[in-house]
Amino acid sequence: MKKKTHELLIIMKVLSWIAFFGLCIKTGALAITFFVSEFINPIASKNLYLGLNLSNLKQFSNLHYSAIILLLIFLTALKAYMIYLVIRIFLKLNLMNPFSTDVALLIKRISYVALATGALAMMATQYGQWLSKKGVELNGLTEFVDSGAAFLFFAGIIFIISLVFKKGIEIQTENELTV
Amino acid sequence: MPIIVNLDVMMAKRKMSLNELSEKVGLTLANLSILKTGKAKAVRFSTLETICKVLQCQPGDILEYVDDKAH
């Protein structure tokens, strides 16, 4: 059982690193294609990242185009940061004494980042819907912006877990000082 | 803390070192040190029983209650 848990943790650590690198690449790619579409060749807006076509939006208004792209970049960066915090938990986690202040702080931070990500995702979705009502075609944006509600729910769950973890620290400390 | 541990007093009476007590009781030196210095939050009955058996004393000889105000 112990060996299985250890192996599972290794697999999760590897998957987290892969997800982190993937999100970093996504953030970087979006940033670079945005820069290219703004300062080098506007045609880059036709395929910003895996089929995301905001050329119509760019023609409609450069300000809204920049706002949406920056929102997407920030959103992806937040997700990458969240995965980075998860990786830090894996690095700090000690199964012999799992309840530590460092891990508790990281869990709390993840809940705050998840809350920000959820709020931002909902904002991006609403913004996209508002632009669509104006008659602007936003090809691929809906698939690109994840459901904000899911992140908000996730943030709530993680916050509750952080409270339980805090109690766990108290119990562990008391147990360590019991002879 | 209102509960004072007088383990060193009993150890001196029985002329027993911390190492010797640790071996006989089955507690690590670290845990015994925690108990001796009054940093322990709780003591198991099993531990108290073993200490009393080894030091040939009563729990009251090791544990003493002192009112916070008096302390």
gemmi code that builds the backbone of each chain (N, CA, C; Angstrom):
import gemmi

chains = {
    "A": [
        ("MET", (0.840, -1.226, 0.000), (0.000, 0.000, 0.000), (0.866, 1.263, 0.000)),
        ("LYS", (1.939, 1.213, 0.836), (2.836, 2.358, 0.907), (3.516, 2.585, -0.437)),
        ("LYS", (3.938, 1.457, -1.056), (4.640, 1.535, -2.331), (3.716, 2.112, -3.395)),
        ("LYS", (2.443, 1.667, -3.369), (1.462, 2.155, -4.342), (1.269, 3.660, -4.210)),
        ("THR", (1.159, 4.133, -2.954), (0.979, 5.561, -2.705), (2.170, 6.344, -3.225)),
        ("HIS", (3.364, 5.815, -2.951), (4.599, 6.473, -3.386), (4.645, 6.564, -4.907)),
        ("GLU", (4.273, 5.447, -5.578), (4.283, 5.428, -7.051), (3.254, 6.403, -7.611)),
        ("LEU", (2.094, 6.431, -6.970), (1.020, 7.335, -7.406), (1.460, 8.794, -7.287)),
        ("LEU", (2.165, 9.095, -6.195), (2.653, 10.466, -5.984), (3.672, 10.848, -7.052)),
        ("ILE", (4.525, 9.902, -7.426), (5.531, 10.170, -8.469), (4.832, 10.468, -9.790)),
        ("ILE", (3.813, 9.647, -10.122), (3.064, 9.845, -11.379), (2.394, 11.218, -11.384)),
        ("MET", (1.805, 11.568, -10.233), (1.121, 12.867, -10.133), (2.115, 14.016, -10.265)),
        ("LYS", (3.313, 13.832, -9.690), (4.347, 14.867, -9.782), (4.759, 15.069, -11.235)),
        ("VAL", (4.947, 13.967, -11.951), (5.359, 14.032, -13.365), (4.268, 14.715, -14.189)),
        ("LEU", (3.018, 14.307, -13.954), (1.893, 14.906, -14.698), (1.765, 16.401, -14.415)),
        ("SER", (2.033, 16.779, -13.178), (1.974, 18.198, -12.805), (3.038, 18.988, -13.553)),
        ("TRP", (4.255, 18.420, -13.616), (5.337, 19.095, -14.352), (4.966, 19.245, -15.825)),
        ("ILE", (4.381, 18.195, -16.401), (3.986, 18.239, -17.828), (2.920, 19.318, -18.032)),
        ("ALA", (1.935, 19.342, -17.132), (0.865, 20.353, -17.222), (1.448, 21.762, -17.077)),
        ("PHE", (2.404, 21.912, -16.150), (3.035, 23.218, -15.923), (3.765, 23.689, -17.175)),
        ("PHE", (4.569, 22.800, -17.759), (5.308, 23.177, -18.978), (4.339, 23.480, -20.121)),
        ("GLY", (3.281, 22.682, -20.217), (2.282, 22.896, -21.267), (1.631, 24.270, -21.154)),
        ("LEU", (1.268, 24.637, -19.919), (0.627, 25.937, -19.703), (1.608, 27.083, -19.919)),
        ("CYS", (2.874, 26.876, -19.560), (3.902, 27.911, -19.807), (4.063, 28.136, -21.304)),
        ("ILE", (4.068, 27.033, -22.050), (4.203, 27.120, -23.513), (2.996, 27.848, -24.091)),
        ("LYS", (1.808, 27.517, -23.576), (0.562, 28.155, -24.042), (0.605, 29.659, -23.783)),
        ("THR", (1.033, 30.032, -22.570), (1.112, 31.457, -22.199), (2.113, 32.178, -23.102)),
        ("GLY", (3.270, 31.559, -23.273), (4.311, 32.150, -24.103), (3.875, 32.291, -25.550)),
        ("ALA", (3.225, 31.237, -26.066), (2.764, 31.252, -27.466), (1.742, 32.357, -27.689)),
        ("LEU", (0.823, 32.489, -26.743), (-0.200, 33.552, -26.849), (0.457, 34.932, -26.834)),
        ("ALA", (1.401, 35.090, -25.918), (2.078, 36.381, -25.793), (2.836, 36.722, -27.082)),
        ("ILE", (3.529, 35.726, -27.622), (4.348, 35.959, -28.827), (3.457, 36.261, -30.034)),
        ("THR", (2.402, 35.472, -30.220), (1.519, 35.694, -31.371), (0.782, 37.026, -31.243)),
        ("PHE", (0.479, 37.419, -30.016), (-0.152, 38.733, -29.799), (0.817, 39.839, -30.201)),
        ("PHE", (2.052, 39.705, -29.772), (3.087, 40.691, -30.101), (3.275, 40.771, -31.628)),
        ("VAL", (3.316, 39.602, -32.263), (3.490, 39.554, -33.723), (2.295, 40.198, -34.415)),
        ("SER", (1.091, 39.895, -33.953), (-0.121, 40.433, -34.602), (-0.222, 41.945, -34.409)),
        ("GLU", (0.348, 42.442, -33.319), (0.267, 43.877, -33.031), (1.335, 44.685, -33.752)),
        ("PHE", (2.566, 44.173, -33.772), (3.700, 44.970, -34.231), (4.374, 44.476, -35.514)),
        ("ILE", (4.073, 43.259, -35.947), (4.776, 42.736, -37.128), (3.808, 42.463, -38.278)),
        ("ASN", (2.886, 41.552, -38.059), (1.952, 41.181, -39.122), (0.577, 40.874, -38.528)),
        ("PRO", (-0.444, 41.672, -38.847), (-1.787, 41.465, -38.268), (-2.407, 40.115, -38.640)),
        ("ILE", (-1.862, 39.459, -39.680), (-2.411, 38.161, -40.121), (-2.269, 37.109, -39.023)),
        ("ALA", (-1.345, 37.342, -38.104), (-1.130, 36.396, -36.994), (-2.383, 36.253, -36.132)),
        ("SER", (-3.274, 37.249, -36.185), (-4.500, 37.196, -35.375), (-5.472, 36.116, -35.883)),
        ("LYS", (-5.201, 35.581, -37.091), (-6.097, 34.558, -37.654), (-5.888, 33.203, -36.982)),
        ("ASN", (-4.705, 32.998, -36.431), (-4.435, 31.737, -35.727), (-3.476, 32.016, -34.567)),
        ("LEU", (-4.040, 32.532, -33.495), (-3.221, 32.932, -32.338), (-2.660, 31.720, -31.598)),
        ("TYR", (-3.509, 30.708, -31.422), (-3.061, 29.487, -30.735), (-4.086, 28.390, -30.967)),
        ("LEU", (-3.685, 27.350, -31.682), (-4.529, 26.179, -31.955), (-5.925, 26.571, -32.466)),
        ("GLY", (-5.940, 27.385, -33.503), (-7.198, 27.712, -34.162), (-7.940, 28.910, -33.600)),
        ("LEU", (-7.374, 29.616, -32.646), (-8.046, 30.793, -32.087), (-7.932, 31.937, -33.093)),
        ("ASN", (-9.062, 32.315, -33.677), (-9.091, 33.313, -34.736), (-9.835, 34.551, -34.239)),
        ("LEU", (-9.088, 35.616, -33.963), (-9.698, 36.858, -33.494), (-9.459, 37.999, -34.482)),
        ("SER", (-9.309, 37.651, -35.760), (-9.041, 38.673, -36.780), (-10.231, 39.622, -36.933)),
        ("ASN", (-11.449, 39.065, -36.815), (-12.659, 39.908, -36.894), (-12.701, 40.922, -35.767)),
        ("LEU", (-12.302, 40.453, -34.592), (-12.285, 41.343, -33.418), (-11.230, 42.433, -33.605)),
        ("LYS", (-10.118, 42.061, -34.197), (-9.029, 43.038, -34.422), (-9.483, 44.132, -35.374)),
        ("GLN", (-10.260, 43.711, -36.404), (-10.795, 44.698, -37.367), (-11.845, 45.577, -36.700)),
        ("PHE", (-12.632, 44.954, -35.801), (-13.718, 45.682, -35.114), (-13.125, 46.751, -34.192)),
        ("SER", (-12.216, 46.319, -33.332), (-11.595, 47.259, -32.377), (-10.297, 46.668, -31.838)),
        ("ASN", (-9.212, 47.388, -32.050), (-7.905, 46.920, -31.585), (-7.840, 46.902, -30.046)),
        ("LEU", (-8.595, 47.851, -29.438), (-8.598, 47.954, -27.966), (-9.219, 46.698, -27.349)),
        ("HIS", (-10.392, 46.302, -27.880), (-11.071, 45.103, -27.359), (-10.237, 43.858, -27.649)),
        ("TYR", (-9.617, 43.857, -28.815), (-8.758, 42.722, -29.195), (-7.614, 42.564, -28.198)),
        ("SER", (-6.935, 43.672, -27.905), (-5.819, 43.649, -26.939), (-6.316, 43.233, -25.564)),
        ("ALA", (-7.481, 43.751, -25.188), (-8.031, 43.441, -23.859), (-8.316, 41.946, -23.719)),
        ("ILE", (-8.949, 41.378, -24.745), (-9.289, 39.939, -24.693), (-8.020, 39.089, -24.642)),
        ("ILE", (-7.048, 39.436, -25.505), (-5.810, 38.633, -25.538), (-5.071, 38.721, -24.209)),
        ("LEU", (-4.976, 39.941, -23.661), (-4.269, 40.096, -22.386), (-4.984, 39.329, -21.274)),
        ("LEU", (-6.303, 39.322, -21.358), (-7.107, 38.561, -20.389), (-6.791, 37.068, -20.491)),
        ("LEU", (-6.712, 36.579, -21.732), (-6.410, 35.161, -21.966), (-5.000, 34.810, -21.494)),
        ("ILE", (-4.052, 35.712, -21.761), (-2.660, 35.477, -21.335), (-2.594, 35.408, -19.817)),
        ("PHE", (-3.242, 36.356, -19.155), (-3.237, 36.403, -17.690), (-3.912, 35.166, -17.108)),
        ("LEU", (-5.006, 34.753, -17.749), (-5.748, 33.566, -17.294), (-4.872, 32.322, -17.373)),
        ("THR", (-4.204, 32.154, -18.504), (-3.329, 30.986, -18.700), (-2.142, 31.041, -17.738)),
        ("ALA", (-1.620, 32.250, -17.519), (-0.498, 32.408, -16.578), (-0.916, 32.038, -15.161)),
        ("LEU", (-2.141, 32.421, -14.779), (-2.660, 32.081, -13.446), (-2.769, 30.573, -13.289)),
        ("LYS", (-3.236, 29.901, -14.351), (-3.366, 28.439, -14.297), (-1.976, 27.808, -14.145)),
        ("ALA", (-1.002, 28.350, -14.881), (0.371, 27.833, -14.782), (0.902, 28.029, -13.357)),
        ("TYR", (0.610, 29.175, -12.753), (1.053, 29.466, -11.388), (0.416, 28.513, -10.390)),
        ("MET", (-0.863, 28.176, -10.635), (-1.577, 27.244, -9.767), (-0.911, 25.865, -9.801)),
        ("ILE", (-0.558, 25.417, -10.997), (0.098, 24.116, -11.144), (1.480, 24.171, -10.482)),
        ("TYR", (2.159, 25.315, -10.588), (3.464, 25.494, -9.953), (3.350, 25.346, -8.438)),
        ("LEU", (2.270, 25.902, -7.881), (2.042, 25.776, -6.428), (1.792, 24.312, -6.057)),
        ("VAL", (1.078, 23.592, -6.914), (0.827, 22.157, -6.679), (2.161, 21.401, -6.681)),
        ("ILE", (3.036, 21.747, -7.622), (4.359, 21.098, -7.696), (5.143, 21.381, -6.419)),
        ("ARG", (5.057, 22.608, -5.930), (5.763, 22.960, -4.688), (5.244, 22.143, -3.513)),
        ("ILE", (3.941, 21.844, -3.517), (3.377, 20.998, -2.458), (3.995, 19.612, -2.529)),
        ("PHE", (4.104, 19.070, -3.733), (4.707, 17.744, -3.903), (6.147, 17.723, -3.410)),
        ("LEU", (6.868, 18.837, -3.635), (8.271, 18.898, -3.208), (8.398, 19.013, -1.693)),
        ("LYS", (7.421, 19.684, -1.062), (7.505, 19.904, 0.389), (6.822, 18.794, 1.200)),
        ("LEU", (5.944, 18.041, 0.549), (5.142, 17.059, 1.275), (5.983, 15.925, 1.840)),
        ("ASN", (5.771, 15.672, 3.143), (6.433, 14.556, 3.812), (5.336, 13.692, 4.427)),
        ("LEU", (5.155, 12.495, 3.909), (4.039, 11.662, 4.341), (4.152, 11.183, 5.794)),
        ("MET", (5.370, 11.260, 6.358), (5.535, 10.871, 7.769), (4.886, 11.928, 8.670)),
        ("ASN", (5.125, 13.196, 8.322), (4.485, 14.319, 9.036), (3.895, 15.280, 7.998)),
        ("PRO", (2.729, 14.961, 7.461), (2.213, 15.719, 6.321), (1.726, 17.131, 6.658)),
        ("PHE", (1.329, 17.333, 7.928), (0.717, 18.618, 8.267), (1.783, 19.630, 8.674)),
        ("SER", (2.204, 20.434, 7.693), (3.198, 21.467, 7.980), (2.641, 22.823, 7.587)),
        ("THR", (3.198, 23.865, 8.195), (2.721, 25.232, 7.943), (2.942, 25.618, 6.479)),
        ("ASP", (4.072, 25.187, 5.920), (4.398, 25.529, 4.522), (3.333, 25.004, 3.567)),
        ("VAL", (2.978, 23.734, 3.757), (1.982, 23.109, 2.872), (0.614, 23.769, 3.065)),
        ("ALA", (0.293, 24.103, 4.321), (-0.987, 24.763, 4.604), (-1.071, 26.107, 3.871)),
        ("LEU", (0.034, 26.844, 3.888), (0.076, 28.152, 3.208), (-0.086, 27.989, 1.705)),
        ("LEU", (0.559, 26.950, 1.159), (0.484, 26.690, -0.285), (-0.945, 26.335, -0.690)),
        ("ILE", (-1.609, 25.529, 0.135), (-2.993, 25.136, -0.171), (-3.901, 26.357, -0.152)),
        ("LYS", (-3.663, 27.229, 0.846), (-4.477, 28.455, 0.942), (-4.257, 29.325, -0.292)),
        ("ARG", (-2.974, 29.402, -0.711), (-2.634, 30.215, -1.882), (-3.296, 29.657, -3.137)),
        ("ILE", (-3.330, 28.329, -3.256), (-3.986, 27.694, -4.415), (-5.461, 28.067, -4.457)),
        ("SER", (-6.101, 28.101, -3.296), (-7.535, 28.436, -3.272), (-7.754, 29.876, -3.735)),
        ("TYR", (-6.860, 30.785, -3.327), (-6.991, 32.188, -3.747), (-6.751, 32.332, -5.253)),
        ("VAL", (-5.739, 31.623, -5.761), (-5.427, 31.692, -7.194), (-6.575, 31.086, -8.005)),
        ("ALA", (-7.151, 29.994, -7.494), (-8.294, 29.356, -8.177), (-9.483, 30.306, -8.214)),
        ("LEU", (-9.674, 31.042, -7.110), (-10.771, 32.019, -7.041), (-10.555, 33.110, -8.097)),
        ("ALA", (-9.327, 33.617, -8.173), (-9.009, 34.661, -9.149), (-9.181, 34.139, -10.577)),
        ("THR", (-8.736, 32.895, -10.805), (-8.846, 32.276, -12.138), (-10.317, 32.124, -12.531)),
        ("GLY", (-11.124, 31.660, -11.587), (-12.559, 31.483, -11.846), (-13.245, 32.793, -12.181)),
        ("ALA", (-12.924, 33.806, -11.382), (-13.534, 35.124, -11.593), (-13.123, 35.689, -12.956)),
        ("LEU", (-11.840, 35.540, -13.260), (-11.306, 36.045, -14.530), (-11.900, 35.302, -15.724)),
        ("ALA", (-12.058, 33.989, -15.591), (-12.626, 33.163, -16.669), (-14.079, 33.555, -16.932)),
        ("MET", (-14.815, 33.802, -15.843), (-16.222, 34.213, -15.998), (-16.292, 35.582, -16.675)),
        ("MET", (-15.361, 36.451, -16.268), (-15.294, 37.787, -16.852), (-15.001, 37.692, -18.356)),
        ("ALA", (-14.072, 36.828, -18.728), (-13.691, 36.642, -20.135), (-14.858, 36.088, -20.946)),
        ("THR", (-15.590, 35.146, -20.343), (-16.760, 34.553, -21.021), (-17.824, 35.617, -21.263)),
        ("GLN", (-18.105, 36.398, -20.225), (-19.130, 37.459, -20.332), (-18.711, 38.508, -21.366)),
        ("TYR", (-17.429, 38.847, -21.362), (-16.861, 39.822, -22.304), (-17.021, 39.313, -23.742)),
        ("GLY", (-16.690, 38.023, -23.935), (-16.831, 37.397, -25.253), (-18.275, 37.385, -25.722)),
        ("GLN", (-19.184, 37.099, -24.802), (-20.618, 37.075, -25.148), (-21.097, 38.481, -25.520)),
        ("TRP", (-20.616, 39.478, -24.790), (-20.981, 40.870, -25.073), (-20.484, 41.284, -26.462)),
        ("LEU", (-19.255, 40.869, -26.797), (-18.692, 41.185, -28.112), (-19.456, 40.443, -29.218)),
        ("SER", (-19.863, 39.215, -28.967), (-20.636, 38.434, -29.945), (-21.975, 39.100, -30.231)),
        ("LYS", (-22.576, 39.689, -29.185), (-23.868, 40.392, -29.362), (-23.698, 41.622, -30.260)),
        ("LYS", (-22.475, 42.157, -30.270), (-22.178, 43.323, -31.109), (-21.970, 42.914, -32.565)),
        ("GLY", (-22.007, 41.606, -32.810), (-21.865, 41.105, -34.167), (-20.453, 40.688, -34.547)),
        ("VAL", (-19.568, 40.562, -33.552), (-18.184, 40.179, -33.841), (-18.035, 38.669, -33.715)),
        ("GLU", (-17.421, 38.070, -34.746), (-17.192, 36.618, -34.689), (-15.923, 36.326, -33.904)),
        ("LEU", (-16.075, 35.467, -32.898), (-14.905, 35.095, -32.085), (-14.707, 33.588, -32.207)),
        ("ASN", (-14.019, 33.192, -33.278), (-13.863, 31.763, -33.550), (-12.873, 31.102, -32.602)),
        ("GLY", (-13.367, 30.157, -31.845), (-12.491, 29.385, -30.957), (-12.349, 29.929, -29.553)),
        ("LEU", (-12.952, 31.107, -29.284), (-12.769, 31.701, -27.954), (-13.507, 30.904, -26.879)),
        ("THR", (-14.736, 30.471, -27.194), (-15.543, 29.757, -26.199), (-14.832, 28.481, -25.728)),
        ("GLU", (-14.230, 27.783, -26.683), (-13.511, 26.555, -26.302), (-12.247, 26.893, -25.520)),
        ("PHE", (-11.704, 28.067, -25.793), (-10.448, 28.477, -25.180), (-10.617, 28.886, -23.720)),
        ("VAL", (-11.699, 29.567, -23.442), (-11.935, 30.039, -22.073), (-12.700, 28.959, -21.301)),
        ("ASP", (-12.020, 28.407, -20.308), (-12.648, 27.338, -19.520), (-13.774, 27.868, -18.659)),
        ("SER", (-14.577, 26.971, -18.175), (-15.715, 27.342, -17.330), (-15.235, 27.944, -16.012)),
        ("GLY", (-15.582, 29.195, -15.781), (-15.182, 29.886, -14.560), (-15.850, 29.303, -13.341)),
        ("ALA", (-17.075, 28.834, -13.507), (-17.838, 28.285, -12.373), (-17.115, 27.077, -11.766)),
        ("ALA", (-16.520, 26.257, -12.637), (-15.792, 25.071, -12.156), (-14.614, 25.493, -11.277)),
        ("PHE", (-13.906, 26.536, -11.698), (-12.762, 27.030, -10.912), (-13.214, 27.636, -9.589)),
        ("LEU", (-14.361, 28.314, -9.606), (-14.883, 28.905, -8.371), (-15.248, 27.803, -7.374)),
        ("PHE", (-15.883, 26.751, -7.887), (-16.244, 25.600, -7.053), (-14.978, 24.944, -6.486)),
        ("PHE", (-13.987, 24.775, -7.360), (-12.695, 24.201, -6.973), (-12.051, 25.054, -5.863)),
        ("ALA", (-12.123, 26.382, -6.013), (-11.551, 27.298, -5.021), (-12.220, 27.106, -3.661)),
        ("GLY", (-13.550, 26.936, -3.673), (-14.291, 26.718, -2.433), (-13.868, 25.438, -1.741)),
        ("ILE", (-13.760, 24.372, -2.526), (-13.376, 23.060, -1.980), (-11.964, 23.133, -1.384)),
        ("ILE", (-11.044, 23.757, -2.118), (-9.652, 23.837, -1.663), (-9.559, 24.679, -0.394)),
        ("PHE", (-10.365, 25.717, -0.290), (-10.361, 26.562, 0.908), (-10.803, 25.747, 2.125)),
        ("ILE", (-11.843, 24.939, 1.939), (-12.317, 24.085, 3.046), (-11.215, 23.106, 3.432)),
        ("ILE", (-10.551, 22.531, 2.428), (-9.444, 21.604, 2.697), (-8.333, 22.308, 3.481)),
        ("SER", (-8.066, 23.575, 3.133), (-7.005, 24.324, 3.843), (-7.368, 24.530, 5.310)),
        ("LEU", (-8.653, 24.708, 5.594), (-9.102, 24.866, 6.990), (-8.917, 23.551, 7.748)),
        ("VAL", (-9.284, 22.459, 7.098), (-9.126, 21.128, 7.711), (-7.638, 20.849, 7.947)),
        ("PHE", (-6.806, 21.234, 6.997), (-5.350, 21.039, 7.091), (-4.780, 21.808, 8.280)),
        ("LYS", (-5.302, 23.024, 8.471), (-4.860, 23.870, 9.596), (-5.141, 23.157, 10.925)),
        ("LYS", (-6.322, 22.540, 11.004), (-6.682, 21.779, 12.207), (-5.761, 20.572, 12.358)),
        ("GLY", (-5.439, 19.981, 11.229), (-4.534, 18.830, 11.216), (-3.170, 19.181, 11.788)),
        ("ILE", (-2.699, 20.392, 11.489), (-1.405, 20.862, 12.017), (-1.459, 20.933, 13.538)),
        ("GLU", (-2.569, 21.460, 14.054), (-2.730, 21.571, 15.516), (-2.697, 20.183, 16.157)),
        ("ILE", (-3.440, 19.252, 15.546), (-3.520, 17.892, 16.092), (-2.155, 17.213, 16.011)),
        ("GLN", (-1.446, 17.411, 14.903), (-0.135, 16.779, 14.731), (0.861, 17.331, 15.753)),
        ("THR", (0.835, 18.643, 15.971), (1.758, 19.275, 16.932), (1.495, 18.735, 18.331)),
        ("GLU", (0.196, 18.609, 18.663), (-0.166, 18.091, 19.980), (0.292, 16.634, 20.110)),
        ("ASN", (0.156, 15.882, 19.035), (0.553, 14.483, 19.030), (2.070, 14.347, 19.178)),
        ("GLU", (2.800, 15.264, 18.545), (4.268, 15.233, 18.641), (4.733, 15.532, 20.061)),
        ("LEU", (3.934, 16.331, 20.784), (4.302, 16.676, 22.156), (3.575, 15.794, 23.177)),
        ("THR", (3.092, 14.651, 22.731), (2.484, 13.668, 23.638), (3.467, 12.529, 23.814)),
        ("VAL", (3.854, 12.270, 25.108), (4.821, 11.200, 25.373), (4.147, 9.992, 26.012)),
    ],
    "B": [
        ("MET", (2.680, 26.746, 32.614), (1.707, 25.658, 32.599), (1.477, 25.176, 34.027)),
        ("PRO", (0.241, 24.963, 34.462), (-0.060, 24.597, 35.849), (0.510, 23.240, 36.297)),
        ("ILE", (0.696, 22.294, 35.327), (1.218, 20.971, 35.707), (2.733, 20.985, 35.574)),
        ("ILE", (3.405, 20.723, 36.703), (4.879, 20.697, 36.699), (5.336, 19.249, 36.763)),
        ("VAL", (6.352, 18.932, 35.964), (6.892, 17.565, 35.943), (8.173, 17.543, 36.769)),
        ("ASN", (8.156, 16.768, 37.845), (9.332, 16.686, 38.736), (10.129, 15.412, 38.487)),
        ("LEU", (10.324, 15.120, 37.223), (11.022, 13.880, 36.836), (12.479, 13.897, 37.286)),
        ("ASP", (13.126, 15.043, 37.156), (14.560, 15.134, 37.520), (14.763, 14.909, 39.016)),
        ("VAL", (13.747, 15.312, 39.813), (13.834, 15.126, 41.274), (13.836, 13.629, 41.596)),
        ("MET", (12.884, 12.920, 40.971), (12.786, 11.458, 41.205), (14.008, 10.732, 40.662)),
        ("MET", (14.503, 11.190, 39.540), (15.691, 10.567, 38.934), (16.895, 10.742, 39.848)),
        ("ALA", (16.996, 11.910, 40.476), (18.110, 12.179, 41.402), (17.984, 11.287, 42.649)),
        ("LYS", (16.734, 11.118, 43.123), (16.489, 10.276, 44.318), (16.879, 8.831, 44.052)),
        ("ARG", (16.553, 8.362, 42.835), (16.857, 6.965, 42.479), (18.240, 6.828, 41.839)),
        ("LYS", (18.942, 7.936, 41.752), (20.296, 7.984, 41.169), (20.299, 7.342, 39.780)),
        ("MET", (19.381, 7.843, 38.953), (19.263, 7.294, 37.600), (19.495, 8.394, 36.568)),
        ("SER", (20.275, 8.062, 35.548), (20.535, 9.058, 34.495), (19.395, 9.033, 33.467)),
        ("LEU", (19.384, 10.042, 32.629), (18.338, 10.140, 31.598), (18.466, 8.995, 30.587)),
        ("ASN", (19.706, 8.648, 30.277), (19.950, 7.555, 29.320), (19.397, 6.232, 29.842)),
        ("GLU", (19.694, 6.002, 31.141), (19.260, 4.748, 31.778), (17.734, 4.680, 31.832)),
        ("LEU", (17.127, 5.806, 32.213), (15.666, 5.862, 32.296), (15.042, 5.654, 30.923)),
        ("SER", (15.655, 6.263, 29.909), (15.165, 6.149, 28.535), (15.168, 4.682, 28.079)),
        ("GLU", (16.232, 3.972, 28.427), (16.339, 2.543, 28.025), (15.296, 1.705, 28.743)),
        ("LYS", (15.121, 1.974, 30.044), (14.219, 1.139, 30.850), (12.754, 1.430, 30.535)),
        ("VAL", (12.452, 2.695, 30.263), (11.058, 3.074, 29.992), (10.669, 2.770, 28.542)),
        ("GLY", (11.649, 2.848, 27.644), (11.367, 2.586, 26.230), (10.975, 3.842, 25.481)),
        ("LEU", (11.332, 4.980, 26.034), (11.083, 6.251, 25.347), (12.400, 6.771, 24.796)),
        ("THR", (12.320, 7.533, 23.732), (13.548, 8.124, 23.186), (14.019, 9.239, 24.111)),
        ("LEU", (15.292, 9.576, 23.995), (15.861, 10.659, 24.808), (15.135, 11.977, 24.515)),
        ("ALA", (14.786, 12.149, 23.245), (14.098, 13.379, 22.830), (12.751, 13.517, 23.548)),
        ("ASN", (11.988, 12.422, 23.566), (10.666, 12.449, 24.211), (10.786, 12.636, 25.724)),
        ("LEU", (11.787, 11.967, 26.313), (11.999, 12.123, 27.758), (12.393, 13.550, 28.086)),
        ("SER", (13.194, 14.122, 27.201), (13.625, 15.506, 27.386), (12.432, 16.459, 27.322)),
        ("ILE", (11.516, 16.163, 26.382), (10.281, 16.966, 26.243), (9.488, 16.909, 27.539)),
        ("LEU", (9.416, 15.716, 28.126), (8.668, 15.529, 29.365), (9.363, 16.237, 30.521)),
        ("LYS", (10.681, 16.047, 30.609), (11.483, 16.593, 31.724), (11.464, 18.127, 31.741)),
        ("THR", (11.494, 18.724, 30.539), (11.552, 20.200, 30.465), (10.173, 20.837, 30.504)),
        ("GLY", (9.137, 20.026, 30.689), (7.783, 20.578, 30.807), (7.162, 21.037, 29.492)),
        ("LYS", (7.702, 20.572, 28.373), (7.169, 20.990, 27.067), (6.059, 20.051, 26.563)),
        ("ALA", (5.897, 18.923, 27.239), (4.891, 17.944, 26.795), (3.482, 18.501, 26.956)),
        ("LYS", (2.636, 18.201, 25.981), (1.236, 18.636, 26.028), (0.362, 17.573, 26.701)),
        ("ALA", (0.800, 16.329, 26.605), (0.010, 15.241, 27.183), (0.922, 14.054, 27.470)),
        ("VAL", (0.503, 13.254, 28.468), (1.252, 12.030, 28.808), (0.288, 10.854, 28.758)),
        ("ARG", (0.702, 9.800, 28.104), (-0.153, 8.601, 28.034), (-0.077, 7.877, 29.378)),
        ("PHE", (-1.168, 7.230, 29.738), (-1.174, 6.456, 30.986), (-0.130, 5.346, 30.947)),
        ("SER", (0.039, 4.754, 29.768), (1.008, 3.661, 29.620), (2.422, 4.164, 29.918)),
        ("THR", (2.726, 5.381, 29.470), (4.049, 5.969, 29.721), (4.221, 6.263, 31.210)),
        ("LEU", (3.176, 6.847, 31.805), (3.208, 7.185, 33.232), (3.382, 5.926, 34.077)),
        ("GLU", (2.695, 4.867, 33.670), (2.757, 3.578, 34.391), (4.191, 3.039, 34.364)),
        ("THR", (4.810, 3.081, 33.172), (6.175, 2.547, 33.019), (7.174, 3.373, 33.821)),
        ("ILE", (7.030, 4.696, 33.783), (7.952, 5.570, 34.534), (7.833, 5.296, 36.031)),
        ("CYS", (6.584, 5.175, 36.502), (6.362, 4.924, 37.934), (6.927, 3.565, 38.343)),
        ("LYS", (6.816, 2.594, 37.457), (7.325, 1.243, 37.742), (8.855, 1.287, 37.853)),
        ("VAL", (9.488, 1.996, 36.913), (10.956, 2.057, 36.868), (11.504, 2.875, 38.046)),
        ("LEU", (10.859, 3.999, 38.332), (11.345, 4.877, 39.402), (10.762, 4.516, 40.772)),
        ("GLN", (9.887, 3.510, 40.762), (9.264, 3.027, 42.007), (8.659, 4.190, 42.794)),
        ("CYS", (7.707, 4.852, 42.111), (7.074, 5.999, 42.760), (5.610, 6.086, 42.339)),
        ("GLN", (4.935, 7.096, 42.837), (3.538, 7.341, 42.490), (3.465, 8.466, 41.448)),
        ("PRO", (2.357, 8.525, 40.673), (2.224, 9.619, 39.697), (2.343, 11.003, 40.346)),
        ("GLY", (1.841, 11.096, 41.580), (1.903, 12.369, 42.297), (3.321, 12.810, 42.638)),
        ("ASP", (4.248, 11.847, 42.663), (5.658, 12.193, 42.916), (6.289, 12.863, 41.697)),
        ("ILE", (5.723, 12.566, 40.520), (6.292, 13.114, 39.272), (5.514, 14.341, 38.805)),
        ("LEU", (4.186, 14.287, 38.984), (3.352, 15.387, 38.486), (2.815, 16.224, 39.642)),
        ("GLU", (2.913, 17.516, 39.498), (2.471, 18.443, 40.551), (1.640, 19.558, 39.933)),
        ("TYR", (0.528, 19.875, 40.568), (-0.308, 20.966, 40.084), (-0.012, 22.240, 40.872)),
        ("VAL", (0.268, 23.295, 40.136), (0.491, 24.602, 40.771), (-0.455, 25.594, 40.099)),
        ("ASP", (-1.194, 26.317, 40.933), (-2.150, 27.290, 40.391), (-1.407, 28.329, 39.555)),
        ("ASP", (-1.995, 28.736, 38.420), (-1.362, 29.720, 37.524), (-0.995, 31.003, 38.244)),
        ("LYS", (-1.891, 31.457, 39.145), (-1.669, 32.737, 39.838), (-0.461, 32.627, 40.758)),
        ("ALA", (-0.423, 31.450, 41.501), (0.685, 31.234, 42.444), (1.988, 31.100, 41.664)),
        ("HIS", (1.884, 30.437, 40.484), (3.077, 30.202, 39.647), (3.561, 31.510, 39.032)),
    ],
}
model = gemmi.Model(1)
for chain_id, residues in chains.items():
    chain = gemmi.Chain(chain_id)
    for i, (resn, *xyz) in enumerate(residues, 1):
        res = gemmi.Residue()
        res.name, res.seqid = resn, gemmi.SeqId(i, " ")
        for name, pos in zip(("N", "CA", "C"), xyz):
            atom = gemmi.Atom()
            atom.name, atom.element = name, gemmi.Element(name[0])
            atom.pos, atom.b_iso = gemmi.Position(*pos), 0.0
            res.add_atom(atom)
        chain.add_residue(res)
    model.add_chain(chain)
structure = gemmi.Structure()
structure.add_model(model)
structure.setup_entities()
